[in-house]
Amino acid sequence: MTAFDSSPTLYVWRALLALAVVFVLLATTGWTAVRHQRSPGEPRQAALAAWEKDRIGARALPDPESPPTLLARFFASIGARSAAGLAERHPLVVGNLNGAPVTLRYRANRTALTQARQVEAWRMGDTRLSEDGRREAGRRMHRFESLLRPGRQILAFDPTGKGRAAEVLGDLDRAQRVSVIVPGVDTTLLTFERTERKFTAPAGMAESLYAAERAAAPRTRTAVIAWADYTSPAGVGLDASTGRLATSGAERLVDMTGALPGAARVSLFCHSYGSVVCGVAARELPDRVGDLAVAGSPGMRVESAAQLRTDARVWAMRDGDDWIQDVPYLEVGGLGHGADPMTPAFGARVLSAAGAVGHTGYFEPGTESLRNFAEIGVGSYRTVTCADGNGACHTGIDGTEAASAA
């Protein structure tokens, strides 16, 4: 609860009224798009049940919730042939195991995607479904076909409900710098990538950032992860105004970053509600996460960067036309996400977002927002552009941490 002044009761009621008005306005002006669709069943639950019954010889398979270090030791101990067999028999489990070799996860998820595509092809012709349901099945089938294109590296995939996914660009095993994009509301399998407004979707954001990082530091081995592997709020409604989904998403984010291979430095780029997820996760993130950058943030569920309790550098940016600035920056009774990360009192390093039009333009090629993200991603901190133009965001940073290939 935020501390209040001499009229706490009056202030609380005014704050609650402000929140209510804002979220009602959001819900009635086209910013909320909740669809009532019949979703697919629970394929992952069936996959977990089959995993629990399986054996390698007399040896039981490990609990999928085991620490990544234990899972890594398990896969190292069974050999490549047995590991490949598990990926083939249990793709929805192996493809989502933090600690399993990433190349094995890519292989498992190709199998899982192939199976999921077949299910949706069948659902397209199922007359028991409504016309809208069959149309939704067609959209999902085409999305799975896209994710199956040669060369795509799918790190996580779950078709249950509206679905989750994560994709890697670059060589994650050999990377010196890893960037993770954490998207915001309305992120599902169907919105993981877009043909129109490509760079507003996680896959397009990652593609844009990966290209910008390679241009910024050609000799640095980089990898970018489009991480949509959490359940995000549907539209800007009650779920988007609380931390419930952010808490479960933060747990998944901590697990994923803790299981990344190698010793690469990691930077998180958190957009909109994704910044709430990153804020909740901050204190539990592994030490290798050196940067936490937010764009279009509604708050990070704290009143200052110091309250995040992280040693990572905290960066913030917001375009002048971003509607998120009109959301009340406070937290009352669980509603709202705390202070505005853009204010001096918060204590973040404030970056220029020049060229990023509106709430979803931060990863658009040619923008200063994208260039700043790329410079952070490769560790070139002295070349970022501060919002005020006077270099305040460079305070306490010396030189560059960009790693050059030998």
C-alpha positions as CSV (number, residue, x, y, z in Angstrom):
1,M,0.0,0.0,0.0
2,T,1.3,3.4,-0.9
3,A,1.9,5.8,1.9
4,F,-0.6,8.7,2.0
5,D,-0.7,12.2,3.4
6,S,-3.1,13.9,5.9
7,S,-6.3,12.7,4.3
8,P,-5.7,9.0,3.7
9,T,-9.3,7.8,3.4
10,L,-10.2,10.6,1.0
11,Y,-7.1,9.9,-1.1
12,V,-7.8,6.2,-1.3
13,W,-11.4,6.7,-2.5
14,R,-10.2,9.2,-5.1
15,A,-7.5,6.9,-6.3
16,L,-9.9,4.0,-6.6
17,L,-12.4,6.1,-8.5
18,A,-9.6,7.2,-10.8
19,L,-8.6,3.6,-11.5
20,A,-12.2,2.6,-12.1
21,V,-12.8,5.5,-14.5
22,V,-9.6,4.8,-16.5
23,F,-10.3,1.0,-16.8
24,V,-13.9,1.6,-17.8
25,L,-12.7,4.0,-20.5
26,L,-10.2,1.6,-21.7
27,A,-12.8,-1.2,-21.9
28,T,-15.2,1.0,-23.9
29,T,-12.8,2.7,-26.4
30,G,-11.5,-0.3,-28.2
31,W,-8.4,-1.0,-26.1
32,T,-9.9,-4.2,-24.7
33,A,-10.6,-7.0,-27.1
34,V,-11.9,-10.0,-25.1
35,R,-13.1,-12.9,-27.3
36,H,-15.2,-15.7,-26.0
37,Q,-14.0,-18.7,-28.0
38,R,-14.1,-22.4,-27.3
39,S,-10.5,-23.2,-26.6
40,P,-8.7,-26.5,-27.2
41,G,-8.4,-28.9,-24.3
42,E,-5.5,-29.6,-22.0
43,P,-2.9,-31.5,-24.1
44,R,0.0,-30.7,-21.7
45,Q,-1.8,-32.4,-18.8
46,A,-2.1,-35.5,-20.8
47,A,1.6,-35.2,-21.8
48,L,2.7,-34.9,-18.2
49,A,0.6,-37.9,-17.2
50,A,2.3,-40.0,-19.9
51,W,5.7,-38.7,-18.9
52,E,5.1,-39.8,-15.3
53,K,4.4,-43.4,-16.3
54,D,7.4,-43.7,-18.7
55,R,10.8,-45.2,-17.8
56,I,14.3,-45.6,-19.2
57,G,14.9,-49.2,-18.3
58,A,14.0,-49.3,-14.6
59,R,14.8,-45.7,-14.1
60,A,11.9,-43.2,-13.5
61,L,11.9,-39.9,-15.4
62,P,12.5,-36.8,-13.3
63,D,9.8,-34.5,-12.1
64,P,9.4,-31.8,-14.8
65,E,9.4,-29.2,-12.0
66,S,12.9,-30.2,-10.9
67,P,15.6,-27.6,-10.8
68,P,17.3,-27.0,-14.2
69,T,20.6,-28.3,-12.8
70,L,19.1,-31.6,-11.9
71,L,17.4,-31.9,-15.3
72,A,20.6,-31.0,-17.1
73,R,22.4,-33.8,-15.2
74,F,19.7,-36.2,-16.1
75,F,19.9,-35.6,-19.8
76,A,23.7,-35.7,-19.7
77,S,23.5,-39.1,-18.1
78,I,21.2,-40.9,-20.5
79,G,23.0,-40.2,-23.8
80,A,21.9,-38.7,-27.1
81,R,19.8,-41.7,-28.3
82,S,17.7,-42.0,-25.2
83,A,17.2,-38.2,-25.0
84,A,16.0,-38.1,-28.6
85,G,13.6,-40.9,-27.8
86,L,12.1,-38.9,-25.0
87,A,11.8,-35.9,-27.2
88,E,9.9,-38.0,-29.7
89,R,7.6,-39.7,-27.2
90,H,7.0,-36.7,-25.0
91,P,7.5,-33.5,-27.1
92,L,5.2,-31.3,-25.0
93,V,7.2,-32.1,-21.9
94,V,10.8,-32.1,-23.2
95,G,10.2,-29.0,-25.3
96,N,9.4,-27.0,-22.2
97,L,12.0,-28.4,-19.8
98,N,14.3,-25.8,-18.4
99,G,17.6,-27.6,-18.1
100,A,17.2,-29.8,-21.2
101,P,19.7,-29.1,-24.0
102,V,18.2,-26.3,-26.2
103,T,18.8,-28.1,-29.4
104,L,16.8,-31.0,-28.0
105,R,14.0,-28.6,-27.0
106,Y,13.9,-27.2,-30.6
107,R,13.6,-30.8,-31.9
108,A,10.8,-31.7,-29.4
109,N,8.9,-28.6,-30.2
110,R,9.0,-29.3,-33.9
111,T,7.3,-32.6,-33.1
112,A,4.8,-31.0,-30.8
113,L,4.0,-28.3,-33.4
114,T,3.5,-31.0,-36.1
115,Q,1.1,-32.8,-33.9
116,A,-0.8,-29.7,-32.9
117,R,-1.1,-28.7,-36.5
118,Q,-2.8,-32.1,-37.2
119,V,-5.2,-31.6,-34.4
120,E,-6.3,-28.1,-35.7
121,A,-6.6,-29.5,-39.2
122,W,-9.1,-32.0,-37.8
123,R,-10.9,-29.4,-35.8
124,M,-11.4,-27.3,-38.9
125,G,-13.7,-30.0,-40.3
126,D,-15.4,-30.8,-37.0
127,T,-19.1,-29.9,-37.5
128,R,-19.7,-30.0,-33.8
129,L,-17.8,-26.7,-33.6
130,S,-19.4,-23.4,-34.5
131,E,-18.3,-21.6,-37.6
132,D,-16.2,-19.2,-35.4
133,G,-14.6,-22.3,-33.7
134,R,-13.6,-23.8,-37.0
135,R,-12.3,-20.5,-38.2
136,E,-10.2,-20.2,-35.0
137,A,-8.9,-23.7,-35.7
138,G,-7.8,-22.6,-39.1
139,R,-5.9,-19.6,-37.7
140,R,-4.1,-21.8,-35.2
141,M,-3.2,-24.3,-37.8
142,H,-1.7,-21.6,-40.0
143,R,0.2,-20.2,-37.0
144,F,1.7,-23.6,-36.3
145,E,2.7,-24.0,-39.9
146,S,4.5,-20.7,-39.7
147,L,6.4,-21.7,-36.5
148,L,7.4,-24.9,-38.3
149,R,9.2,-23.1,-41.1
150,P,12.8,-24.3,-41.6
151,G,15.3,-22.6,-39.4
152,R,13.0,-21.5,-36.6
153,Q,14.1,-22.4,-33.1
154,I,11.2,-22.8,-30.8
155,L,12.3,-22.9,-27.2
156,A,8.9,-23.4,-25.6
157,F,5.5,-24.3,-27.0
158,D,2.2,-25.2,-25.3
159,P,-1.0,-25.2,-27.4
160,T,-3.3,-25.4,-24.3
161,G,-5.9,-22.7,-24.2
162,K,-4.7,-19.6,-26.0
163,G,-1.2,-21.0,-25.9
164,R,2.3,-19.9,-25.1
165,A,5.6,-19.9,-27.0
166,A,9.2,-18.7,-27.0
167,E,11.6,-18.4,-30.0
168,V,15.3,-18.0,-30.2
169,L,17.2,-16.0,-32.8
170,G,20.9,-16.8,-32.9
171,D,23.1,-19.5,-31.3
172,L,22.0,-19.6,-27.7
173,D,24.7,-22.1,-26.7
174,R,27.5,-19.9,-28.0
175,A,26.1,-16.4,-27.3
176,Q,28.1,-13.8,-25.4
177,R,25.1,-11.6,-24.9
178,V,21.4,-12.8,-24.6
179,S,18.5,-10.4,-24.9
180,V,15.0,-11.5,-23.7
181,I,11.8,-9.7,-24.9
182,V,8.9,-9.9,-22.4
183,P,5.7,-8.7,-24.1
184,G,2.5,-7.4,-22.6
185,V,-1.3,-7.9,-22.8
186,D,-3.1,-10.0,-25.4
187,T,0.0,-12.2,-26.1
188,T,-1.2,-15.6,-27.3
189,L,-0.1,-18.1,-29.9
190,L,-2.2,-16.2,-32.5
191,T,-0.6,-12.9,-31.7
192,F,3.0,-14.2,-31.3
193,E,3.7,-12.9,-34.8
194,R,1.8,-10.7,-37.2
195,T,2.0,-10.0,-41.0
196,E,0.8,-6.4,-40.6
197,R,2.4,-4.3,-37.9
198,K,5.0,-7.0,-37.7
199,F,7.2,-5.3,-35.1
200,T,4.4,-5.0,-32.5
201,A,4.4,-8.8,-32.0
202,P,7.0,-10.7,-30.0
203,A,8.5,-12.6,-33.0
204,G,8.8,-9.3,-34.9
205,M,10.2,-7.5,-31.9
206,A,12.9,-10.2,-31.6
207,E,13.7,-10.1,-35.3
208,S,14.1,-6.3,-35.2
209,L,16.3,-6.3,-32.1
210,Y,18.5,-9.1,-33.3
211,A,19.2,-7.3,-36.6
212,A,19.9,-4.0,-34.7
213,E,22.3,-5.8,-32.2
214,R,24.2,-7.4,-35.0
215,A,24.5,-4.0,-36.7
216,A,25.7,-2.4,-33.5
217,A,28.3,-5.0,-32.6
218,P,29.0,-7.4,-35.6
219,R,31.7,-9.3,-33.8
220,T,29.7,-10.0,-30.7
221,R,27.8,-13.3,-30.6
222,T,24.3,-12.4,-29.7
223,A,21.0,-14.2,-29.3
224,V,17.5,-12.8,-28.8
225,I,14.6,-14.7,-27.2
226,A,11.0,-13.7,-28.0
227,W,9.6,-14.9,-24.6
228,A,5.8,-15.2,-24.7
229,D,5.9,-18.2,-22.4
230,Y,3.5,-16.8,-19.7
231,T,-0.2,-16.2,-19.6
232,S,-0.8,-12.5,-20.2
233,P,-3.9,-10.5,-19.5
234,A,-6.6,-10.4,-22.2
235,G,-7.1,-6.8,-22.9
236,V,-6.7,-3.9,-20.5
237,G,-9.1,-5.0,-17.8
238,L,-9.0,-6.3,-14.3
239,D,-6.2,-8.8,-14.9
240,A,-4.1,-6.1,-16.5
241,S,-4.6,-3.8,-13.4
242,T,-3.4,-6.4,-10.9
243,G,-0.3,-8.5,-10.3
244,R,-1.9,-11.9,-10.3
245,L,-0.7,-13.0,-13.8
246,A,2.5,-11.1,-13.4
247,T,3.4,-13.2,-10.3
248,S,3.0,-16.5,-12.2
249,G,4.8,-15.1,-15.2
250,A,7.7,-13.9,-13.1
251,E,8.2,-17.4,-11.7
252,R,8.5,-18.7,-15.3
253,L,10.8,-15.9,-16.3
254,V,13.1,-16.6,-13.3
255,D,13.2,-20.3,-14.2
256,M,14.0,-19.6,-17.8
257,T,16.8,-17.1,-17.2
258,G,18.3,-19.4,-14.6
259,A,18.4,-22.3,-17.0
260,L,20.1,-20.5,-20.0
261,P,23.2,-22.3,-21.2
262,G,26.7,-20.9,-21.0
263,A,27.8,-17.8,-19.2
264,A,26.3,-15.0,-21.4
265,R,25.3,-11.7,-19.9
266,V,21.5,-11.3,-20.1
267,S,19.4,-8.2,-20.7
268,L,15.6,-8.1,-20.3
269,F,13.4,-5.8,-22.5
270,C,10.0,-5.6,-21.0
271,H,7.1,-3.9,-22.8
272,S,3.9,-2.7,-21.2
273,Y,2.5,-5.4,-18.8
274,G,5.7,-7.3,-19.4
275,S,7.4,-4.6,-17.3
276,V,5.1,-5.7,-14.4
277,V,6.3,-9.2,-14.9
278,C,9.9,-8.1,-14.9
279,G,9.4,-5.9,-11.8
280,V,7.9,-8.8,-9.8
281,A,10.7,-11.1,-11.0
282,A,13.6,-8.7,-10.4
283,R,14.7,-9.7,-6.9
284,E,14.9,-13.4,-7.9
285,L,16.6,-13.1,-11.2
286,P,20.1,-14.7,-11.6
287,D,23.1,-12.5,-11.3
288,R,23.8,-12.8,-15.0
289,V,20.9,-10.5,-15.7
290,G,22.7,-7.2,-15.9
291,D,20.0,-5.0,-17.5
292,L,16.3,-4.5,-17.0
293,A,14.8,-2.1,-19.6
294,V,11.1,-1.2,-19.7
295,A,9.1,0.5,-22.4
296,G,5.6,1.9,-22.1
297,S,5.4,0.6,-18.5
298,P,2.3,0.9,-16.3
299,G,4.6,0.5,-13.3
300,M,6.7,-2.3,-11.8
301,R,4.8,-2.8,-8.6
302,V,7.3,-0.8,-6.6
303,E,7.8,2.9,-5.7
304,S,11.4,3.0,-6.8
305,A,14.1,1.1,-8.6
306,A,15.8,0.5,-5.3
307,Q,12.8,-1.5,-4.1
308,L,13.3,-3.9,-7.0
309,R,16.2,-5.3,-5.0
310,T,18.3,-6.1,-8.0
311,D,21.9,-5.3,-9.0
312,A,20.8,-5.0,-12.7
313,R,20.8,-1.6,-14.3
314,V,17.2,-0.4,-14.6
315,W,16.3,1.6,-17.8
316,A,13.0,3.2,-18.8
317,M,11.6,4.8,-21.9
318,R,8.2,6.1,-23.0
319,D,7.1,7.7,-26.2
320,G,5.3,11.1,-25.9
321,D,2.2,9.7,-27.7
322,D,2.0,6.5,-25.6
323,W,-1.5,6.3,-23.9
324,I,0.0,4.4,-21.0
325,Q,1.0,7.7,-19.4
326,D,-2.7,8.4,-18.7
327,V,-3.0,5.3,-16.5
328,P,-2.8,6.3,-12.7
329,Y,0.6,5.4,-11.4
330,L,-0.3,4.1,-8.0
331,E,-1.2,0.9,-6.1
332,V,-4.3,0.7,-4.0
333,G,-5.7,-2.5,-2.6
334,G,-3.9,-4.6,-5.3
335,L,-5.1,-2.4,-8.2
336,G,-2.4,-0.5,-10.1
337,H,1.3,-1.1,-10.4
338,G,3.0,1.6,-8.4
339,A,5.1,4.5,-9.4
340,D,5.9,5.7,-12.9
341,P,9.4,4.4,-13.8
342,M,9.9,7.6,-15.9
343,T,10.0,9.9,-13.0
344,P,13.3,11.1,-11.4
345,A,12.1,9.9,-8.0
346,F,11.9,6.3,-9.3
347,G,15.6,6.2,-10.1
348,A,15.7,4.5,-13.5
349,R,18.1,5.5,-16.3
350,V,15.7,7.3,-18.6
351,L,16.3,6.7,-22.4
352,S,15.1,8.5,-25.5
353,A,12.3,6.8,-27.4
354,A,12.4,9.1,-30.4
355,G,10.7,7.7,-33.4
356,A,8.6,5.2,-31.5
357,V,5.0,6.2,-32.3
358,G,2.5,5.3,-29.6
359,H,2.4,2.3,-27.3
360,T,3.6,-0.4,-29.7
361,G,6.3,1.3,-31.7
362,Y,9.4,0.7,-29.6
363,F,10.9,-2.0,-31.7
364,E,10.2,-0.4,-35.1
365,P,13.4,-0.3,-37.2
366,G,15.0,3.1,-37.5
367,T,13.8,4.4,-34.1
368,E,16.0,5.6,-31.4
369,S,14.2,3.4,-29.0
370,L,15.3,0.3,-30.9
371,R,18.8,1.6,-31.3
372,N,19.0,2.2,-27.5
373,F,17.8,-1.3,-26.8
374,A,20.4,-2.8,-29.2
375,E,23.2,-0.8,-27.5
376,I,22.1,-2.1,-24.1
377,G,21.8,-5.6,-25.5
378,V,25.4,-5.7,-26.7
379,G,26.7,-3.9,-23.6
380,S,27.6,-0.6,-25.3
381,Y,26.2,1.6,-22.5
382,R,28.1,4.8,-23.3
383,T,26.4,5.1,-26.7
384,V,22.8,5.1,-25.6
385,T,20.9,8.3,-25.9
386,C,19.3,9.7,-22.7
387,A,15.8,11.1,-22.8
388,D,17.0,14.6,-21.6
389,G,19.9,14.7,-24.0
390,N,22.4,15.6,-21.3
391,G,23.8,12.2,-20.6
392,A,22.2,11.7,-17.2
393,C,21.5,8.0,-17.9
394,H,25.2,7.4,-18.3
395,T,26.0,8.2,-14.7
396,G,28.2,5.6,-13.1
397,I,28.7,3.7,-16.3
398,D,32.2,3.5,-17.6
399,G,33.2,2.2,-21.1
400,T,31.5,-0.8,-22.6
401,E,30.9,-4.4,-21.7
402,A,30.4,-5.6,-25.3
403,A,32.2,-8.8,-25.8
404,S,34.1,-9.2,-29.1
405,A,34.7,-12.5,-30.8
406,A,38.2,-13.8,-30.6
